[in-house]
Amino acid sequence: MNKFSKMCCISGDMENQVELEEKTRLINQVLELQNTLEDLSARVDAVKEENLKLKSENQVLGQYIENLMSASSVFQTTDSKSKRK
């Protein structure tokens, strides 16, 4: 091998090394993004579940308040007040 051929081989090896490092970096970045996506998906599922629980609790509380209001004379309309006028 002459000097030029040796330099081409070294240059080619360096290019291959740089390309390999870039591929490795990209693969690691993709894996990290996949993990982040999995974490976010799990968080979304947990928030959806919590949201359903809170909606159910709100319905129960709303019904409870309605029942209290209908049972209380304070919230009842009376004809005696309107007849006094």
Residue pairs with C-beta under 8 A, 6 or more apart in sequence:
1 9
69 75
70 76
